[in-house]
Amino acid sequence: MNGVAPRPTRGPVGGFIMTGCARKMTVNGVFPTNASSLSLSRRWTKPSRKASSMAEKLQDKVAIVTGGGRGVGREVALLFAQQGAKVVVADLGVEVDGSGGSTGPAQAVVDEIAAAGGQAIANTGDVSNWGDAEALVQAAVDEWGKLDILVNVAGNFNSNNIVDCTPDQLETLFRVHMQGTMATSHFAALHWQERSERGDGYGRLINFTSDSGIGGVPDTFTYAGVKAGIGGLTRAAANALVNYGVTANCMTHGAHTRMADNYNVETTADYERETGHLPHEDTEDHRKPKHVAPLILYLASPQAANITGRIFGAYPNKYIRWSEPEHDRVVEYDGAWDIDELFEMFPEKLGDGLSLDDLPYPMESLDKPVRVGFGKVK
């Protein structure tokens, strides 16, 4: 491994398959080349132990999970309830493109939680509507007296690149991903501020960014933009709330979901013809959304009180911590830059080692999508 982190290879829209060699990636798409700051991959060997006698990890906590009716959100809601949390399952019940709407998905998860002895209520408001977002937070407070955890999974998707995107596509994604995450986070933060001032500081904000936004998958142009933005607003929230007992972190993942199926329609169709089912319906265990939920559970727990402003990822057979944006090279200069000196300095001091080959998703042609597929993890 030569002391450096694995270089991401191309994986599904939800995430890179972390194999191969050598490069670190940061949330804003900058690819530092300073290998000295990179860390080795660590394989965890499970210790032998008897059945756990520990208390439930979220006992008496109250959580909201947006997008909680299906996919990753559903698995988070179910696991939280299993671990003692009272859960507001928030889901508008729409299709991947944002069309339609149904109370069915949220209520089905609530019924499943109730059947297992847990406590949950459904909410089918629109998180991108600030009035609905305020009502969502208030629903948790009205039902159980507080809100401890907000997990923003709700999202939609469309595929485009820099030359074929439309204003409607941008508005659709911005409204749900950015505005929806901002609105729910805003009203949760107001509640947490008030609680902290009463000496009851506890809050966990967990948002979802994406490898598309970190690595710049070219045929997810608008999606990449809004997901990268979520990384920024989560860091801003982390810095703002650090003295109120509140943490704010981001997640990426590589699970098979409806959104991943919708991204690569050709690969999805081939997969369905070959197997008789869609990728997100696959019984193969390692790509199921349920494997994303435990990492989110940890970030939501009291044990994660010292973790904030970071990005973590859940992928088949591995969890990861993303590196942070940092200055890779710095050149200081007294006074104003002389243009000729700048052009002389740049190749050696700032451009050294950079190459077009650094791009993780180079597009052969604007008319030929990258269309990352559903490859097996080797």
N, C-alpha and C positions, 0 to 999 in steps of 0.2 A: 504493500500500500504506500510505501515511501512517505509515511507521515501525513498524507493528505486525504481529504474526504473523497468519496466516490463521485465521479462525474455523472450527472443525471443523463440517462438515455431516454429516448422518446417513449412516452407512455400515454395512457388515455387522458382526456381533457381534465379529469379530476386530479391527475398527478403524474409526476415522473416515476418511472421504474428506476429505483436507485441502484444501478449496477455499473460495472466498468471502472474507469479510472478518472481521475484526478481533477476536480475543480469544485470551487465553492461558489454558491449562488446567493445573492442577497435579495431582499424583498423588492427593491426598486429596479431590479433588472441589471444592476452593475455586477460585473464578474471580476472580483479582485484576483490578482495573480500571486499575491504574497502567501506562499505555501506555509510560512512559519506560523501563521495564525490558525491553521486548519488542524482539526483533530481526527484521530483514528476512529473508524467505525468500531463499535463495541458490541459483541455478541453476548446476550444475556442467557446464562444457564439457570433454569428454574431450580431453586432449592427444593429438596424433598420436604414435604410438610404434611401434617394432618389437616383435616378440614378446618377452615378458618373459624376461630371463635371471636373474631373482632366484631365490633358493633358495625351497623350499617354506615357506610361512608358519608351519606347525606342525611342522617337522621334529623328530622324536624326542620329541614331546609325547604324553602319554597322556590320553585323554578318555573320559568317560562321557556318553552322551546318553540321558536317559530319554525314553520315548515315541519312541524312535528307529526304530520299525518302519514308521511311516507318516507322511504329511503333512510338516510342518515338521521334525520330528525326524529323519525319514529323510533329508531333504535336507541337514541339518546333519551327520549321520553320514557321508554320502557325500562331502561337500565336505571335511570334516576329514581323512578318509582320503586323499583326493586330494592334500591339502596336507601330507602326511607324518605325520599323527597315527596312533597306534594307538588303536582305538576299541572301547569296550564298548557294544554296542547293547542297551539295556535296554528291553524292551517286554513287557508282560503279555499283549498280543494281545487286548484286550477291545473290546467295542463302545463307542460314544460314551457310552452311559449307564452304563458300567462293568460290564455283564453279559458272561458268557462268558469266554473266554480261549483263547489259542492260542500255540504256539511259532513258528508260521509267519512272522509279520511280522518278528520280530527276526532269525531265521535267514536269511530271504530277503535282508535288507540285508547281513548278514555274508557271504553267498555272493557278492553283487554286489561287495562290496569286495575279497574274495579273488580274484575273477575278474579284477579290474583291477590285481592285484598288491599290494594293501594288506593290512594286518593288522587283524583284528577278531575279537571273540568275542561270543556272544549271552548275555544274561541275562534270564530271565523271572520274576524275583522281583517281589514286590509292594512298591513303594517306600513305601507307607504303613505297612508293617510294619517296625518299627525293627530287628528281626533281619535281615530281608531287605535293608534299606538298608545295614546294616553289612557284610553279605556282599557286596553290590554293590561297595562301595568296596574291600573286601579282594580281590575278584576281579581288579580292575585291578592292585593291588599285587602279588598273587601271580603274575599273568601277565607283567607288565612292570616290576615293581619300584617303581612310583610311580603317583600320579595328579596330573595337572597342571590338568585342566579338567573342570568339571561343568556340564552344561547340562540344566536341569530343564524339559523340554517336556511330560512326561506330564500328562494331565488328562482330565477327563470333564465332562459338561454336562447340565443340565436347565433348563427354562424355567419361570419362575413370577414372581409379583409379591408385593407386601407382604401382600396379603390371601389369596392362595391357596397360599402356600408351606407345606411340611410339614417336620416334624423329620427325616424320612427323607431328604428332598431335601437339606437342609442337611448332614446327617451324611455323605452320600455324597460331596458336593463337598469338604467340609472334610477328609475323610480323605485324598483323593487330592491335592488342590491344596496345602492348608496342611500337613497332617501329612507328606505325601510329600516336599514341598520342604524342610520342616524337618529331616526324618530324614536325607535324603541330604546336605544341607548340613552337618549336625552332624558326621557321620562323615568327610566330606571335610575339614572344618575341623580335626578332631583330627589327621588325617594331615598337613595343611599346617603346623600348629603344630609338630609333631615334626620335619618337614623343615627348617623355618625355624630351629629351635634348633640344627640341625646345619649351618647356613650355606647351606642349599639352598632358599631361600624362593622359591616360585613357585606361584601358584594363581589360577585364574579361575573365578568362580562366576557363572553367567548364568541367571537365573530369568525366568519369564514372568508378567507381570501382564496387564491387558487394558483396553481402552477402556471396557468395561462397568464396571470398578471405578473408573476415573478419572472418567468422565462420568456414571455412574449410569443405565445403560439400565434402565428400570423393570421390564421383563418378563424381566430376568435377575437378579432380586433376590438369590438365594443365591449365584449365580455372581459377581455384582458384589462381594459382600461378601468372599468368599474371595480373589478376585483382588486387591482393594485391600489385603488383609492381606499378600499376598506382597510388595507394594511396601514395606511397613513392615519386614518381617523382612529384606528384602534390604538396606535402609539400615542396619539394626542390624548385619548381618553386615559391611557395608563399614566401619563405624566400629570394629568389634571386631577386624578382621583387617588394618587398614591398615598396621600395623607388622610384618607377617609376610610381606610380598611378595605379598599376596593382594588381588585386586579383586573386587567384587561389584556387578553391574549387572542391570537388568531390561530386558525387551523387550515391546513390543506389536507386532501385525502385522495386516495386512488381506488375507491370502491366503485363497483358497478352499480349505477343508479339509472333512473329514467333519463336524467340529463346527459349522461355519458352515451346512452343509446341514441339519443336525439342528435348528438354531435356528429357522429360518423354513421350516417344512414346507410351507406353502401356496405361498410363492414358489418353493421348491425343486421342488415338484410341477409348477407352471406351467412352470418352466424346463425340466424334463425332458420335458414334453409337447411343448414348442416345439422343442427341440434334439435330443432323443433321448438325452441323457446328463445326469448330475448336474453341478451347478456345479463341484464340485471335480475333475471329470473333464474339464473344458473344456480344449481345446487352446489357447485364447487365452493368450498368453504372460504378460501383465503381472500376472496375479493368481495365478500359480503359486507354491507354497511355496518353490521353488528361489531366488526372489529375496529371501527372508528370510535365507537362510543366509549370504551374504557379510558382512552386517553383524555377525552373530554370530561369524563367523570373525575379524573384526578385533578385536572385544572379547576374544576368547580368545587373541589373539596377544601376543607380547612388546611390540609397538608400543603396546599399550593400557595400559601399566603405570601411567599417571597418571590413568586414568579409573575412578572408582569411586563407588558410591552414586547412580547416575544411571539414567534411563529413556530408552531409545531405541526407535524404531519403524520398521518396514519396511512400506511401502505401495506400491501400484502407481505405478511411475515416480518414487518418492521415498523417501528416508530422513529421519527426523526425530529431533531431540533434544527431549524434553519439558522444560518449565520445572519448577523446583523449588518445593516449598511454601515460602511466605515470608509475613511480615507485610505485608499490604497497607495497613492503617491501624493506627495506634497512638495511643491517648489515655491520657496519664498523669494521675494524680490523687493528691493528698496525702491520706493517711488513708483511711477507709472511704467507699465511695460513698454519697451521699445519693440515695435513690430518685427523688425529683422531679427532681433535677439530671441524673440518668442519663437519664430519659425526655426531658428537654429537650435534652440533648447528643446522644443517639444518632442522630436523623435527619440531623443536619448532619455529624457527625464520623465515624460508622461506617456509617450507612445511605445516605449520599449516593451517587446513581448506581446503586443496586441496583434490580433489577426482576425480576418473574417471567419476563420475556422472556429473562433470562440462561440459563435452563435449556436444555440442548441437546436433551433428549429428553422434552418435556412429554407426559404421557399424557392423552389426551382423556377417557378413562373407564377405570376399573378393569376393566370388562367388555370393553374394546376394546384389545387389545395393540398396542404400537407396531410390532412386527414389522418391524424394519429389513430392507430387501431387498438385492438384489445389483445395484445400479445401476452403469452404466458410468461410468468416470472420463472427464470431458469435458476 
